[in-house]
Amino acid sequence: MRSVLFEIFGVRIYAFGAAICLSFMFAFWLTRYLVARERRDPLLPLTASDDEKKALLESIYDFGFGCMIGAIAGARIFHILRPSYIQIYLDDPIRILKVWEGGLVFYGGFIGGFAVCLFMVLRKKLRPWSLGDLAAPGIAFAYAIGRWGCFLNGCCYGAPVEGGIVMRELRDGVPRHPTQLYEAGAGFLIGFVLLWLLPRKTFRGQVFFLFVILYAVERFTVEFWRDDPRGGAGPFTTSQWVALITVPFAAGMLAWLRRNQPVTDPAA
């Protein structure tokens, strides 16, 4: 583990912050690349002019920036509101701004980023589920990259296990499940599955909501091996309860979109 990668003129570059920056940059690039190459379900009609297509590609970064702000805000809010952390931030409010040191919740980031991006897409009168399909692989890969930042930072650690990895940042010498790497591997695998499905989808939103389900299943499972304070109720953690709600909702959306948003004609 190495929470601080290096220093430049006395300024510390944190592994977690660097990973988050890299994850957003990669997600922006991959989404723009997929939008430019999409032919079966393009965001613009095939009759769109070159200027319109160019403007759309440029607007992807606007969508991405708005999504990034919403994601960071949502992820931070969900982290701060955890019962085990509220008092820490009340005692030192300036720490709320130090997101580069860690403390972002993916579900909060997903909800915040989704809300902002949906607003911007509807304002531009684009098909939201079509863009969601194109953005989903980038989100999965960004999640995987971000988890490497968690690993280097020593947060989101796993429960003690024989033969595990000692998290140096915890300074307890206890071998633990490398849950950050479990989730990073799952994120990369989900990303490749979504890339495979994208040119084969039969209705809009299919790729996006498959990502939602796959992530929820992955997160629900890995949570059993996590050991950092996360809050919860009854037998499950907060993230597991969110996953239990998310899966039936996403499955319902898939059924509804299958009937109402088929991809039958590239010009549709």
C-alpha positions in Angstrom: 0.0 0.0 0.0 1.2 3.5 -0.7 -1.4 6.2 0.1 1.0 9.0 -1.0 2.6 8.3 -4.4 5.1 11.1 -4.4 5.5 14.8 -3.7 6.1 17.7 -6.1 7.4 20.9 -4.6 6.0 19.8 -1.2 2.6 18.9 -2.7 1.5 15.4 -1.9 0.0 13.3 -4.8 -2.3 10.8 -3.2 -2.9 7.4 -4.8 -6.6 7.6 -4.2 -6.9 11.0 -5.8 -4.7 10.0 -8.8 -6.8 6.8 -9.3 -10.1 8.8 -9.3 -8.7 11.3 -11.8 -7.5 8.5 -14.1 -10.8 6.7 -13.8 -12.8 9.7 -14.9 -10.4 10.5 -17.7 -10.6 6.9 -19.0 -14.4 6.8 -18.7 -14.7 10.1 -20.7 -12.4 8.9 -23.4 -14.1 5.5 -23.8 -17.6 6.9 -23.9 -16.6 9.5 -26.5 -14.9 6.7 -28.6 -18.0 4.5 -28.4 -20.4 7.4 -29.2 -18.3 8.1 -32.3 -18.3 4.5 -33.5 -22.0 3.6 -32.7 -24.0 2.7 -35.8 -26.9 0.5 -34.6 -28.2 2.9 -32.1 -26.6 6.3 -32.7 -27.5 9.3 -30.5 -28.2 11.4 -33.6 -30.1 10.4 -36.8 -28.0 9.2 -39.7 -29.1 12.3 -41.6 -27.3 14.6 -39.0 -24.7 16.9 -40.4 -21.0 16.7 -39.7 -21.3 19.8 -37.6 -24.0 18.3 -35.5 -22.0 15.1 -35.0 -18.9 17.1 -34.1 -20.9 19.2 -31.6 -22.3 16.0 -30.0 -18.8 14.5 -29.5 -17.6 17.8 -28.0 -20.6 17.8 -25.6 -19.6 14.4 -24.3 -17.0 16.1 -22.2 -19.6 18.5 -20.9 -21.8 15.6 -19.9 -18.7 14.0 -18.4 -17.8 17.0 -16.4 -21.3 17.4 -15.1 -21.4 13.7 -14.2 -18.1 14.0 -12.4 -19.3 16.9 -10.2 -22.5 15.1 -9.4 -20.7 11.8 -8.8 -18.1 13.3 -6.4 -20.7 15.2 -4.5 -23.0 12.2 -4.2 -20.2 9.9 -3.2 -18.9 12.3 -0.6 -22.4 13.0 0.9 -23.1 9.2 1.2 -19.7 8.8 3.0 -20.2 11.7 5.4 -23.7 10.6 6.4 -22.5 7.2 7.6 -23.1 7.1 11.4 -19.5 6.1 12.0 -18.2 9.2 10.2 -20.6 12.0 10.9 -18.9 13.1 14.2 -15.5 13.1 12.6 -16.6 15.6 10.0 -18.5 17.7 12.5 -15.3 18.0 14.5 -13.2 19.0 11.5 -15.5 20.3 8.7 -12.6 21.2 6.4 -12.0 17.4 5.9 -15.2 17.3 3.9 -13.3 18.9 1.0 -10.3 16.5 1.1 -11.7 13.9 -1.2 -8.3 13.0 -2.5 -7.5 11.3 0.8 -10.4 8.9 0.3 -14.0 8.6 1.5 -16.2 8.2 -1.6 -19.1 5.8 -1.8 -19.7 4.4 -5.2 -23.5 4.1 -4.9 -23.7 7.7 -3.9 -21.5 8.7 -6.8 -23.5 6.6 -9.2 -26.8 8.2 -8.1 -25.4 11.8 -8.1 -23.7 11.4 -11.5 -26.7 9.7 -13.0 -29.1 12.5 -11.9 -26.9 15.3 -13.3 -26.2 13.5 -16.6 -29.9 12.5 -17.0 -30.8 16.2 -16.6 -28.2 17.3 -19.1 -29.2 14.6 -21.7 -32.9 15.4 -21.5 -32.1 19.1 -21.8 -30.2 18.3 -25.0 -33.1 16.1 -26.2 -31.0 13.0 -26.6 -32.0 9.4 -25.9 -30.9 8.9 -22.3 -30.8 5.1 -22.4 -28.8 5.1 -25.6 -26.2 7.2 -24.0 -26.4 5.1 -20.8 -25.6 2.0 -22.8 -22.5 3.7 -24.3 -21.3 5.1 -21.0 -21.8 1.8 -19.0 -18.5 0.1 -20.0 -16.6 3.2 -19.1 -18.3 3.4 -15.7 -17.4 -0.2 -15.0 -13.7 0.3 -15.9 -13.6 3.5 -14.0 -14.9 1.7 -10.9 -12.1 -0.9 -11.3 -9.4 1.8 -11.6 -10.8 3.5 -8.5 -10.6 0.4 -6.5 -6.9 0.2 -7.2 -6.7 3.6 -5.6 -8.6 2.2 -2.6 -6.0 -0.7 -2.4 -3.1 1.7 -2.4 -4.8 4.0 0.1 -5.5 1.1 2.5 -9.3 1.8 2.7 -12.2 -0.4 1.9 -10.2 -3.3 3.4 -11.3 -6.8 4.0 -11.8 -9.0 7.0 -8.8 -10.9 8.5 -8.0 -14.2 6.7 -5.1 -16.6 6.7 -2.9 -16.0 3.7 -4.4 -12.6 3.0 -2.6 -9.3 2.4 -1.3 -7.1 5.2 -2.6 -3.5 4.7 0.4 -1.5 5.6 -1.7 1.7 6.0 -3.7 0.1 8.9 -0.5 -0.6 10.9 -1.9 -3.7 12.5 0.0 -6.4 10.7 -3.1 -8.5 10.2 -3.5 -10.3 6.8 -6.8 -9.5 5.3 -9.0 -10.2 2.2 -7.9 -7.8 -0.5 -11.5 -6.8 -1.2 -10.4 -3.8 -3.2 -8.7 -6.1 -5.7 -11.7 -8.5 -5.7 -13.9 -5.5 -6.7 -11.3 -4.2 -9.2 -11.2 -7.6 -11.0 -15.0 -7.7 -11.0 -15.2 -4.2 -12.4 -12.8 -5.1 -15.3 -14.7 -8.3 -16.0 -18.1 -6.4 -16.1 -16.6 -3.8 -18.4 -15.6 -6.4 -20.9 -18.9 -8.2 -20.7 -20.7 -4.8 -21.5 -18.4 -4.1 -24.4 -19.2 -7.5 -25.8 -23.0 -6.9 -25.4 -23.0 -3.4 -26.8 -23.1 -4.2 -30.5 -25.5 -7.1 -29.8 -28.1 -5.3 -27.7 -31.7 -5.6 -28.8 -33.2 -2.6 -26.9 -32.0 0.7 -25.4 -31.0 0.6 -21.8 -30.1 -3.1 -22.0 -26.4 -2.6 -21.4 -26.8 0.1 -18.7 -29.2 -1.8 -16.5 -27.3 -5.0 -17.0 -24.3 -3.1 -15.5 -26.5 -2.0 -12.6 -27.5 -5.6 -11.8 -24.0 -7.1 -12.2 -22.5 -4.4 -10.0 -25.2 -4.9 -7.4 -24.6 -8.7 -7.3 -20.8 -8.1 -7.1 -21.1 -5.6 -4.4 -23.6 -7.6 -2.3 -21.2 -10.6 -2.4 -17.9 -8.8 -1.7 -19.5 -6.9 1.3 -19.4 -10.2 3.2 -15.6 -10.0 3.2 -15.4 -6.3 3.9 -14.3 -5.2 7.4 -14.1 -1.4 7.3 -16.9 0.6 9.1 -19.8 1.0 6.6 -23.0 1.0 8.6 -26.0 -1.2 8.1 -29.1 -2.7 9.6 -29.9 -6.2 10.6 -27.9 -8.9 8.7 -26.8 -6.6 5.9 -24.7 -3.5 5.3 -26.1 -0.4 3.8 -24.6 -1.2 0.4 -26.2 -4.7 0.5 -29.6 -3.2 1.3 -29.2 -0.8 -1.6 -28.2 -3.8 -3.8 -31.3 -5.7 -2.8 -33.5 -2.8 -3.8 -31.5 -2.1 -7.0 -31.7 -5.5 -8.6 -35.5 -5.8 -8.8 -35.7 -2.2 -9.9 -33.2 -2.7 -12.7 -34.9 -6.0 -13.7 -38.2 -4.2 -14.0 -36.6 -1.4 -16.1 -35.1 -4.1 -18.4 -38.5 -5.6 -18.9 -40.1 -2.3 -19.6 -37.4 -1.1 -22.0 -37.5 -4.4 -23.9 -41.1 -3.6 -24.8 -40.8 0.1 -25.3 -37.3 0.8 -26.6 -36.4 -1.8 -29.2 -33.4 -1.3 -31.5 -34.8 -2.3 -34.8 -33.7 0.4 -37.2 -30.4 2.3 -37.1 -32.3 5.4 -38.1 -35.1 5.0 -35.5 
